[in-house]
Amino acid sequence: MERKETKHQVIKHYNDKTEVWEKNSAGCTKEENHRTYHHKSGIVTDHNGKIVGNTKSGGSHSGSSGISSSGGCFLTTACTVAMGLPDDCRELTVLRNFRDKVLCETEQGKVMIAEYYRVAPLIVTAIEKDSLKSQFIWTDIYGRINQITNLVEMRLADNAIQEYATLVRELEAQYLSSTD
């Protein structure tokens, strides 16, 4: 087992799976913030073993699914892989705090978070299948993430949530509609 720890995640790589533990703003991991990526099947499970996603949408996929760099998170991939920012960059720090302190406090927020963990690995995989365009796509997504981050910093939570929901819907329509 290989263990890697960042400011916001604990990642454990095994031969057959990768476990990702998200840390909260206090730097602690919680059981409910745990996801397991099963390498062979591509299935993603939550802390109860419930299937919450699939990193191999549409069949077999050679090459990286984005898991090693981002845990299948398109927000992290856009910031760290495409833009070369650290895992604790301004954008990811602001959005993680927003998730932990605002979204986690409401049922609607909890639903949005669960949906994100379900679709994000699928979106990452779909984008990375088009290696010629992926850098441009990630750069565009990063621009949208930066706008959402600015809205959060201006304390315009409803606007930030609306922009985020629009981004996710657009990415799902563009990259997942043909794989459903």
C-alpha positions as CSV (number, residue, x, y, z in Angstrom):
1,M,0.0,0.0,0.0
2,E,1.2,3.5,-0.9
3,R,-0.1,6.4,1.1
4,K,-0.1,10.0,0.1
5,E,-1.4,12.9,2.2
6,T,-2.2,16.4,1.0
7,K,-3.7,19.3,2.9
8,H,-7.2,18.2,1.8
9,Q,-7.0,14.4,1.1
10,V,-5.5,11.2,2.3
11,I,-5.0,8.8,-0.6
12,K,-4.2,5.1,-0.2
13,H,-3.2,3.2,-3.4
14,Y,-3.6,-0.6,-3.3
15,N,-3.1,-3.1,-6.1
16,D,-6.8,-3.3,-6.8
17,K,-8.2,0.0,-5.5
18,T,-7.6,3.5,-4.4
19,E,-9.2,5.0,-1.3
20,V,-9.6,8.7,-1.1
21,W,-10.5,10.4,2.3
22,E,-11.5,14.0,2.0
23,K,-10.4,16.2,5.0
24,N,-12.7,18.8,6.4
25,S,-11.7,22.4,7.1
26,A,-10.1,21.3,10.4
27,G,-7.9,18.8,8.6
28,C,-9.8,15.7,9.9
29,T,-11.1,12.8,7.8
30,K,-14.6,11.5,8.4
31,E,-16.0,8.1,7.4
32,E,-18.7,9.6,5.3
33,N,-16.1,11.5,3.2
34,H,-14.5,8.3,2.0
35,R,-14.6,6.9,-1.6
36,T,-13.1,3.8,-3.0
37,Y,-12.1,3.5,-6.7
38,H,-12.0,-0.1,-7.8
39,H,-9.4,-0.2,-10.6
40,K,-10.5,-3.3,-12.5
41,S,-14.3,-2.5,-12.6
42,G,-14.1,1.2,-12.5
43,I,-16.8,1.3,-9.9
44,V,-16.7,4.0,-7.2
45,T,-18.2,3.2,-3.8
46,D,-19.0,5.3,-0.7
47,H,-18.2,4.5,2.9
48,N,-21.1,2.1,3.0
49,G,-20.0,0.2,-0.1
50,K,-22.9,1.8,-2.1
51,I,-22.0,2.4,-5.8
52,V,-21.8,6.2,-6.4
53,G,-20.1,6.3,-9.7
54,N,-18.1,4.6,-12.4
55,T,-14.8,5.8,-13.8
56,K,-15.1,3.7,-16.9
57,S,-18.2,5.2,-18.5
58,G,-18.9,3.7,-21.8
59,G,-16.7,0.7,-21.6
60,S,-12.9,0.1,-21.4
61,H,-10.6,3.1,-21.4
62,S,-6.9,2.8,-21.8
63,G,-4.7,5.3,-20.0
64,S,-5.3,7.4,-16.9
65,S,-8.8,8.0,-15.7
66,G,-7.7,11.1,-13.8
67,I,-7.9,9.2,-10.5
68,S,-4.3,9.4,-9.6
69,S,-4.1,13.1,-9.9
70,S,-7.5,14.2,-8.7
71,G,-9.6,11.3,-7.3
72,G,-11.9,11.8,-10.3
73,C,-12.8,15.4,-9.2
74,F,-13.1,17.7,-12.2
75,L,-12.7,20.8,-10.0
76,T,-9.3,19.5,-8.8
77,T,-8.2,18.2,-12.2
78,A,-8.9,21.6,-13.8
79,C,-6.9,23.4,-11.2
80,T,-4.0,21.1,-10.5
81,V,-3.5,19.2,-13.8
82,A,-4.5,21.8,-16.4
83,M,-3.4,25.0,-14.6
84,G,-0.5,23.5,-12.6
85,L,-1.8,24.8,-9.3
86,P,-1.1,23.1,-6.0
87,D,-3.9,21.0,-4.3
88,D,-4.2,23.8,-1.7
89,C,-4.6,26.6,-4.2
90,R,-7.0,29.5,-3.5
91,E,-9.8,28.1,-5.7
92,L,-9.9,24.6,-4.2
93,T,-9.5,26.0,-0.6
94,V,-12.4,28.4,-1.0
95,L,-14.6,25.7,-2.7
96,R,-13.8,23.1,-0.1
97,N,-14.6,25.5,2.8
98,F,-17.8,26.4,1.0
99,R,-18.7,22.7,0.7
100,D,-17.9,22.0,4.4
101,K,-19.4,25.1,6.0
102,V,-22.3,26.0,3.7
103,L,-23.4,23.1,1.4
104,C,-23.1,20.5,4.2
105,E,-25.5,22.4,6.3
106,T,-28.6,21.9,4.0
107,E,-30.3,18.9,2.5
108,Q,-30.1,20.5,-1.0
109,G,-26.4,21.1,-0.4
110,K,-25.9,17.5,0.6
111,V,-27.7,16.3,-2.5
112,M,-25.5,18.5,-4.7
113,I,-22.4,17.1,-3.1
114,A,-23.5,13.5,-3.5
115,E,-24.4,14.2,-7.1
116,Y,-21.0,15.7,-7.7
117,Y,-19.2,12.6,-6.3
118,R,-21.4,10.5,-8.6
119,V,-20.8,12.4,-11.9
120,A,-17.4,13.9,-11.4
121,P,-15.4,10.8,-12.1
122,L,-17.5,10.1,-15.2
123,I,-16.9,13.6,-16.5
124,V,-13.1,13.4,-15.9
125,T,-12.9,10.1,-17.8
126,A,-15.0,11.4,-20.7
127,I,-12.9,14.6,-21.0
128,E,-9.6,12.7,-20.8
129,K,-10.7,10.3,-23.6
130,D,-10.2,13.3,-26.0
131,S,-6.5,13.9,-25.3
132,L,-6.1,16.4,-28.1
133,K,-8.7,18.8,-26.7
134,S,-8.5,18.0,-23.0
135,Q,-6.1,20.8,-22.1
136,F,-8.4,23.4,-23.7
137,I,-11.4,21.8,-22.0
138,W,-9.8,21.9,-18.6
139,T,-8.7,25.5,-19.1
140,D,-12.3,26.5,-19.9
141,I,-13.6,24.6,-16.9
142,Y,-10.9,26.3,-14.7
143,G,-12.2,29.8,-15.9
144,R,-15.7,28.8,-14.8
145,I,-14.4,27.5,-11.4
146,N,-12.6,30.8,-10.9
147,Q,-15.8,32.7,-11.5
148,I,-17.6,30.5,-9.0
149,T,-14.8,31.0,-6.5
150,N,-15.1,34.8,-6.9
151,L,-18.9,34.6,-6.2
152,V,-18.2,32.6,-3.0
153,E,-15.6,35.1,-1.9
154,M,-18.1,38.0,-2.5
155,R,-20.5,36.1,-0.3
156,L,-23.0,35.5,-3.1
157,A,-23.7,31.9,-2.2
158,D,-26.9,31.6,-4.2
159,N,-25.2,32.9,-7.3
160,A,-22.3,30.6,-6.8
161,I,-24.6,27.6,-6.4
162,Q,-26.5,28.5,-9.5
163,E,-23.3,28.9,-11.6
164,Y,-22.0,25.6,-10.3
165,A,-25.2,23.8,-11.0
166,T,-25.2,25.2,-14.6
167,L,-21.6,24.1,-15.1
168,V,-22.4,20.5,-13.9
169,R,-25.5,20.3,-16.1
170,E,-23.6,21.5,-19.1
171,L,-20.7,19.1,-18.6
172,E,-23.2,16.2,-18.1
173,A,-25.0,17.1,-21.3
174,Q,-21.8,17.5,-23.3
175,Y,-19.8,14.5,-22.0
176,L,-22.3,12.0,-20.4
177,S,-25.4,12.2,-22.5
178,S,-24.2,9.6,-25.0
179,T,-22.9,7.2,-22.3
180,D,-26.2,6.9,-20.3
